[in-house]
Amino acid sequence: MGRKRVAIAAAIYAGLLFGWAPPSLAQQQKAPPPGSAEERVKQLEQRVELLEKKLEEKVAAQSAAPAVQDQVQELDQKVRILERQKELDKEAAAAKAKDTPVIVWKDGFTIKTPDDKLSIRLGGQFGYDIAFFSQDKTLKHAVGDEQDGTGFRTARLKVNGKIYDNIEFQTEYDFAGENGGDTPSFKDTYLQFVGIPFIGGTTGNLRAGHFKEPFSLEELTADRDVTFLERSLINVYSPSRNAGIQWSSALLGPEKQQRLTYAVGVFKTTDDWPSSNDSDEDQGYNITGRITGLPWYDDGGRHLLHLGAGYSHRNPDGAVLGWNPRPEARLSLFRYAAADAAPTPALYRLRDARADTVDEFNFETALVYGPFSIQGEYTVAGVDTTFDGREQYSGYYAQASYFLTGENRPYRNETGVFDRVRPKHNFGWGKPDTGWGAWELALRYSSVDLNTGGLRGGEQRNLTAGVNCYLNPATHINLNYIYNDVKHDLYKGSFDTLQLRWFFDF
């Protein structure tokens, strides 16, 4: 046995020495022949390894699935919570918006609820005047010496609005005194029911309070919208504001484009400050009405023809009758065409004539043709006096205006009066869509005759030229020159007025 080992070792050594090598491991482990049992065993072992690997992966995935599923559920719950929170926030915002007032600006501050059930508008206006007068010696001696001066023509605060779509209200108070009198007064203060069903499917408005009687286009047009600084001489006949109740309606056309308006009311003669005097029997009740029509209306009111008439039956119950027209300048100290403005005998004083009844008729017309417009009115008043029987007084005016910048006088179809001028380009320096505002030239002639029978109040005729600059819808500057011609049984003469006004309305 020892010899055999020695022989094998010698053979291996000789092989290594002469380049012979023993068989490799691969040669020693030859692959089993195809189809043999060994090959099938090997394939089964490989399949077992693959299945074990897949099983391990599946087990690992199944062990991780609960954690992933928990995270998905948690995220889904958070999403649902966020979506619900958004819904709650939206509901809360809607509820808050329903109860939160909305503040808007349109020619004034308006506070209203989102559902428009209540709206309140805060507004006001002020006008500041500067006036210069030049009288001849006759008038200065007979009537008095006018004084140049300044003063507030108006300084008002106003609150108006609507409640539940069918009730409107307004209260207005003026703090500006007249010619230094510093006497505040009520202006339009009323409650109005709107949209009341009426005959033939029409609707109307019922107003009660202290407001202007429906008489005269010039009188019913708001202060901010009249063409001149003051209304004409015949405005002395207009009853203006009194306490009463009125029915009004607009017909024949779609909303904001009606062709016909009418108003009628019963009023108690009062002053601008309701007081115990309102029950004075010497101040009777009046019936006043007005009707207007638009035979021609085109281009949204840029071209129109307005016709109207008014009537007022007044029952002063023997009150003193006094018509004292202003000389179309509020800062004037005197009334020239009124008997009580001069030291005339009591026989001639209009104010000493007591009136039983007064019947006033007014006829009005206006034409707007683009930037050009004309307007005129004629008023006649018949008076049954205790002094001189039946007497008649009259007056008229005619005016024309032209917008150099192309605007036109806006018209309110629902009330039959003129409205606020809106410049095409508001006044501004170098900003987009600004310019020099709206510029208007105007001329008016007016006349009033207070002479009749034994009552001699005098005559007055005025020629007024004006330049208006509308800086924006709320602000304008007006300059008027007025030539006044006065004729009275005891004196006659003339005087000039130059008046400037700065006006703001909101």
C-alpha positions in Angstrom: 0.0 0.0 0.0 2.8 2.4 0.7 4.5 1.5 -2.5 1.3 2.3 -4.4 1.0 5.8 -2.9 4.6 6.5 -3.7 4.0 5.5 -7.3 0.9 7.8 -7.6 2.8 10.8 -6.2 5.7 10.1 -8.5 3.4 10.1 -11.5 1.7 13.4 -10.5 5.1 15.0 -10.0 6.3 13.8 -13.4 3.1 15.2 -15.0 3.5 18.6 -13.5 7.1 18.5 -14.6 6.3 17.6 -18.2 3.0 19.8 -18.5 0.4 17.2 -17.5 -2.4 18.3 -15.2 -5.1 16.4 -13.4 -8.7 16.6 -14.5 -10.6 19.8 -13.4 -13.5 19.9 -11.0 -15.9 20.4 -13.9 -14.4 17.4 -15.6 -14.6 15.4 -12.5 -18.4 16.5 -12.1 -19.7 15.8 -15.5 -23.3 17.1 -16.3 -25.8 14.4 -16.0 -27.1 13.1 -19.3 -30.4 14.6 -20.6 -33.5 13.0 -19.4 -31.7 11.4 -16.5 -33.0 11.3 -13.0 -30.2 13.7 -11.9 -31.3 16.3 -14.4 -34.9 16.1 -13.3 -33.9 16.5 -9.7 -31.8 19.5 -10.5 -34.7 21.2 -12.4 -37.0 20.5 -9.4 -34.5 22.1 -7.1 -34.4 25.3 -9.3 -38.2 25.5 -9.4 -38.3 25.0 -5.6 -35.8 27.9 -5.2 -37.9 30.1 -7.5 -41.2 29.3 -5.7 -39.5 29.9 -2.3 -38.3 33.3 -3.6 -41.8 34.3 -4.9 -43.4 33.1 -1.6 -41.0 35.2 0.4 -41.9 38.3 -1.8 -45.6 37.6 -1.4 -45.3 37.2 2.4 -43.3 40.4 2.5 -45.9 42.3 0.5 -48.7 40.9 2.6 -47.0 41.9 5.8 -46.6 45.5 4.4 -50.1 45.8 3.0 -51.9 46.6 6.3 -49.6 49.6 7.0 -50.1 51.0 3.5 -53.9 50.5 3.7 -54.0 52.3 7.1 -52.1 55.3 5.5 -54.5 55.4 2.6 -57.5 55.3 4.9 -56.0 58.1 7.0 -55.4 60.3 4.0 -58.9 59.6 2.6 -60.4 60.7 6.0 -58.3 63.8 6.0 -59.5 64.6 2.4 -63.1 64.1 3.5 -62.6 66.4 6.5 -61.1 69.1 4.3 -63.9 68.9 1.8 -66.5 69.2 4.6 -64.6 72.1 6.1 -64.7 73.8 2.8 -68.4 73.3 2.6 -68.9 74.6 6.1 -66.7 77.7 5.3 -68.7 78.3 2.2 -72.0 78.1 4.1 -70.6 80.4 6.8 -69.4 82.9 4.2 -72.8 82.8 2.5 -74.6 83.3 5.8 -72.3 86.1 6.8 -72.7 87.8 3.4 -76.4 87.6 3.7 -76.3 89.6 6.9 -73.3 91.8 6.0 -74.2 95.2 4.5 -72.7 96.1 1.1 -71.4 99.6 0.6 -71.5 101.0 -2.9 -70.9 104.4 -4.4 -73.1 105.9 -7.1 -73.5 109.7 -6.7 -73.5 109.0 -3.0 -72.8 106.3 -0.4 -75.4 103.5 -0.4 -75.5 100.8 2.3 -77.7 97.9 1.4 -78.3 94.2 2.2 -77.2 91.7 -0.5 -80.8 90.7 -1.1 -81.7 94.4 -1.6 -84.4 94.2 1.0 -83.1 97.3 2.6 -81.0 100.2 1.2 -80.0 103.4 2.8 -78.3 106.3 0.9 -76.4 109.0 2.7 -76.1 112.2 0.7 -75.9 115.9 0.9 -75.0 119.0 -0.9 -73.5 122.4 -0.4 -73.4 125.5 -2.6 -71.2 128.5 -1.8 -72.0 131.8 -3.6 -70.0 135.0 -4.3 -72.1 137.9 -5.6 -71.4 141.5 -6.8 -74.2 144.1 -7.4 -74.3 147.4 -9.3 -77.5 149.5 -9.0 -78.4 152.8 -10.5 -79.1 155.7 -8.2 -82.9 155.5 -8.5 -83.2 151.9 -7.2 -80.5 152.5 -4.6 -82.5 155.4 -3.2 -86.0 153.9 -3.6 -85.3 150.3 -2.5 -82.0 150.2 -0.7 -78.3 149.6 -1.3 -77.4 146.1 -2.3 -74.2 144.8 -0.7 -71.6 142.5 -2.3 -71.2 139.4 -0.3 -70.7 135.7 0.1 -72.7 132.9 1.7 -73.8 129.3 1.6 -76.7 128.9 -0.7 -77.3 125.5 0.6 -75.8 123.0 3.1 -77.9 119.9 3.3 -77.7 116.4 4.7 -80.0 113.8 3.3 -80.9 110.2 4.1 -83.1 108.2 1.8 -83.7 104.6 0.8 -86.0 101.7 0.2 -87.5 99.0 2.5 -88.6 95.6 1.1 -89.0 96.8 -2.5 -92.2 98.7 -1.9 -91.6 101.5 0.6 -89.3 104.5 0.0 -88.3 107.2 2.5 -86.4 110.4 2.6 -85.5 113.0 5.1 -83.5 116.1 4.2 -82.4 119.0 6.4 -80.8 122.3 5.2 -78.5 124.1 7.6 -77.9 127.1 5.4 -79.7 130.2 6.5 -81.3 132.7 4.1 -79.4 136.0 3.7 -77.7 135.6 7.0 -80.8 134.5 8.8 -79.2 131.2 9.8 -82.6 129.5 10.0 -82.4 125.8 9.3 -85.3 124.1 7.6 -86.8 120.8 6.5 -86.7 120.0 2.8 -88.1 116.8 1.3 -89.1 114.6 4.2 -91.6 111.8 3.3 -92.6 108.2 3.2 -93.7 106.7 -0.1 -95.4 103.4 -1.1 -94.3 102.4 -4.7 -95.5 100.0 -7.3 -99.1 100.0 -6.0 -101.4 98.1 -8.5 -103.8 100.3 -10.3 -106.3 100.4 -13.2 -105.4 98.5 -16.3 -102.3 96.8 -14.9 -100.6 100.1 -14.2 -98.9 100.9 -10.9 -98.6 104.1 -8.9 -96.9 105.7 -5.9 -98.5 107.1 -2.8 -96.4 109.7 -0.9 -97.1 111.5 2.4 -95.0 114.1 4.2 -93.4 117.4 3.4 -92.3 117.8 -0.2 -92.9 119.9 -3.4 -96.3 120.1 -4.8 -96.5 118.8 -8.4 -96.3 122.2 -10.2 -93.8 123.6 -12.8 -90.9 121.9 -14.5 -88.4 124.4 -13.3 -89.5 124.1 -9.6 -89.6 120.3 -9.6 -86.1 120.0 -11.2 -83.6 119.6 -8.4 -81.3 122.5 -7.4 -78.2 120.6 -8.8 -79.9 120.1 -12.2 -81.3 123.5 -13.0 -79.4 125.4 -15.7 -79.0 128.7 -13.8 -78.0 129.5 -10.3 -81.5 130.5 -9.4 -84.9 129.7 -10.8 -86.7 132.4 -12.9 -88.8 135.2 -11.7 -92.1 133.3 -12.3 -91.0 130.8 -9.7 -92.7 133.1 -7.2 -96.0 131.5 -8.2 -94.8 127.9 -7.6 -96.2 126.6 -4.3 -93.0 124.6 -3.6 -92.9 122.4 -0.5 -95.8 121.9 1.8 -97.2 119.1 3.9 -99.6 116.7 2.1 -100.3 113.4 0.4 -99.8 112.7 -3.3 -100.6 110.0 -5.9 -98.3 109.8 -8.9 -97.7 107.4 -11.8 -95.7 106.9 -15.1 -97.4 105.3 -18.1 -97.0 104.4 -21.8 -93.6 102.8 -22.2 -91.1 100.3 -20.6 -89.5 101.1 -17.3 -87.3 104.2 -17.4 -88.7 105.2 -20.8 -92.3 106.1 -19.9 -94.0 108.7 -22.2 -96.6 110.0 -19.8 -96.6 111.1 -16.1 -99.2 112.5 -13.8 -99.3 113.5 -10.2 -102.1 114.9 -8.0 -102.2 115.7 -4.3 -103.8 117.5 -1.4 -101.6 119.8 0.6 -101.7 122.1 3.7 -99.8 125.3 3.3 -96.9 125.3 5.7 -93.4 126.7 6.0 -90.2 124.7 5.8 -90.3 124.0 9.5 -93.4 122.2 10.5 -94.8 123.6 13.7 -97.9 124.4 15.6 -98.6 127.0 12.9 -99.5 124.2 10.5 -102.8 124.0 12.3 -103.6 127.7 11.6 -106.9 128.0 9.9 -105.6 131.0 7.9 -103.4 128.5 5.9 -105.9 126.4 4.0 -105.7 123.2 2.0 -104.7 123.1 -1.7 -105.3 120.7 -4.6 -102.4 120.6 -7.0 -101.8 118.4 -10.1 -99.5 118.1 -13.0 -99.4 116.0 -16.2 -96.5 115.6 -18.7 -96.0 113.9 -22.0 -93.2 113.1 -24.5 -94.6 113.3 -28.1 -91.1 112.7 -29.3 -88.4 110.6 -27.5 -85.4 109.1 -29.3 -81.8 108.0 -28.7 -82.3 107.3 -25.0 -83.4 110.9 -24.4 -80.8 112.7 -26.4 -83.6 113.9 -28.6 -87.0 114.7 -27.0 -89.9 117.0 -26.9 -91.5 117.6 -23.4 -95.0 119.1 -22.9 -96.7 119.6 -19.6 -99.4 121.4 -17.7 -100.1 122.1 -14.0 -103.0 123.4 -12.0 -103.3 124.4 -8.3 -106.5 125.4 -6.5 -105.5 127.2 -3.3 -107.8 128.1 -0.4 -105.9 130.6 1.8 -109.0 131.2 3.9 -108.4 135.0 3.9 -104.7 134.8 4.5 -102.5 137.8 3.4 -101.4 137.3 -0.2 -97.8 138.1 -0.9 -95.8 137.3 -4.1 -92.4 138.7 -3.8 -90.1 137.4 -6.6 -86.4 137.1 -6.0 -84.2 139.0 -8.5 -82.6 135.6 -9.4 -79.8 136.1 -6.9 -80.2 134.6 -3.4 -77.6 137.0 -1.9 -79.8 140.0 -3.0 -81.2 141.8 0.0 -84.3 143.2 -1.6 -87.3 142.2 -3.6 -87.9 144.8 -6.4 -91.1 143.8 -8.1 -93.1 143.3 -4.8 -95.0 146.2 -3.2 -93.6 145.4 0.2 -90.0 146.0 -1.1 -90.7 149.7 -1.4 -92.3 152.4 0.9 -95.5 152.5 -1.0 -98.9 153.3 0.5 -100.9 150.5 2.0 -103.5 151.0 -0.8 -100.9 149.6 -3.3 -99.5 146.9 -1.2 -100.1 143.4 -2.6 -99.5 141.9 0.8 -102.5 143.8 2.2 -104.9 142.1 -0.2 -106.4 139.1 1.5 -107.3 136.2 -0.8 -110.3 133.9 -0.7 -109.3 131.5 -3.4 -106.4 131.3 -5.9 -106.3 129.3 -9.1 -102.9 128.9 -10.8 -102.3 127.4 -14.3 -98.9 126.5 -15.6 -97.8 125.5 -19.1 -94.4 124.0 -19.8 -92.3 122.8 -22.7 -88.8 121.7 -23.4 -86.9 120.5 -26.4 -83.6 118.5 -26.3 -81.8 118.1 -29.6 -78.4 116.6 -28.7 -76.3 119.3 -27.0 -78.8 122.0 -27.7 -81.9 122.5 -25.6 -84.7 125.1 -25.0 -87.2 125.4 -22.2 -90.0 127.7 -21.3 -93.0 128.1 -19.0 -96.0 130.5 -18.7 -97.9 130.9 -15.4 -101.2 132.7 -14.8 -102.8 133.2 -11.4 -106.4 134.3 -10.8 -107.1 135.6 -7.3 -110.4 136.3 -5.7 -109.4 139.1 -3.2 -111.3 140.7 -0.4 -110.0 144.1 -1.6 -110.4 144.3 -5.3 -112.5 141.4 -6.6 -111.0 139.0 -9.1 -107.5 139.8 -10.2 -105.1 138.1 -12.5 -101.3 137.9 -12.5 -98.9 136.2 -14.9 -95.3 135.6 -15.9 -93.1 133.6 -18.2 -89.5 132.7 -19.1 -87.7 131.2 -22.0 -84.2 129.8 -22.0 -81.7 128.0 -24.2 -78.4 126.2 -23.6 -75.7 124.5 -25.5 -73.0 122.0 -24.4 -69.7 122.8 -26.0 -68.4 119.4 -25.1 -71.3 117.4 -26.7 -73.3 116.3 -23.7 -77.1 116.7 -23.4 -79.5 117.5 -20.6 -80.5 114.1 -19.1 -84.3 113.5 -18.6 -86.1 111.4 -16.0 -89.0 109.7 -17.7 -90.6 108.4 -14.4 -91.0 112.0 -13.0 -91.0 114.2 -16.1 -88.1 116.5 -15.0 -84.4 117.0 -15.9 -81.6 115.0 -14.2 -78.0 115.2 -13.3 -75.5 116.1 -16.0 -72.8 113.5 -16.5 -69.6 114.7 -18.4 -68.2 112.4 -21.1 -64.8 112.9 -19.5 -64.5 114.0 -15.9 -62.1 116.8 -15.1 -58.5 115.5 -14.4 -54.9 116.2 -15.0 -53.2 113.7 -17.3 -55.0 110.6 -16.1 -56.6 108.1 -18.6 -60.1 109.0 -19.7 -60.1 112.4 -18.1 -60.5 115.8 -19.6 -62.0 119.2 -18.9 -65.4 118.1 -17.8 -68.6 119.3 -19.5 -69.0 123.0 -20.5 -72.4 124.6 -21.1 -73.5 128.1 -22.3 -76.9 129.3 -21.4 -79.2 132.3 -21.9 -82.6 133.1 -20.2 -85.2 135.9 -20.4 -87.9 136.0 -17.7 -90.7 138.4 -16.9 -93.2 138.8 -14.1 -96.1 141.3 -13.9 -97.7 142.0 -10.5 -99.8 145.0 -11.6 -103.5 144.5 -11.8 -106.4 146.7 -10.9 -105.8 148.5 -7.7 -102.9 146.2 -6.6 -99.7 147.5 -7.9 -96.7 145.2 -7.3 -94.6 146.3 -10.2 -93.0 144.6 -13.1 -89.5 143.0 -13.5 -87.7 141.6 -16.5 -84.4 139.8 -16.3 -81.8 138.7 -18.9 -79.4 136.1 -17.6 -76.3 134.7 -19.2 -74.5 131.7 -17.7 -71.4 129.5 -18.1 -71.5 126.1 -16.4 -68.5 123.9 -15.9 -69.4 120.3 -14.7 -66.2 118.9 -13.4 -67.8 115.5 -12.7 -71.4 114.3 -11.9 -71.1 115.6 -8.4 -69.3 118.9 -8.8 -69.8 122.0 -10.9 -68.9 125.7 -11.0 -71.5 128.2 -12.3 -71.1 131.8 -13.3 -74.2 134.0 -14.0 -74.5 137.6 -15.2 -78.0 139.1 -14.6 -79.4 142.3 -16.0 -82.5 143.4 -14.0 -85.0 145.9 -15.3 -87.6 147.1 -12.8 -90.7 149.2 -13.3 -92.9 150.4 -10.5 -95.6 153.1 -10.2 -93.2 155.0 -7.9 -89.8 154.2 -9.4 -88.0 152.4 -12.2 -84.4 151.5 -12.9 -82.0 148.7 -13.5 -79.2 146.9 -11.8 -76.6 144.2 -12.6 -75.6 141.1 -10.7 -72.5 138.9 -11.2 -72.7 135.7 -9.2 -70.4 132.6 -8.9 -71.2 129.3 -7.2 -69.2 126.3 -6.2 -71.5 123.4 -5.9 -71.1 119.8 -4.7 -73.8 117.2 -4.4 -73.5 113.5 -3.4 
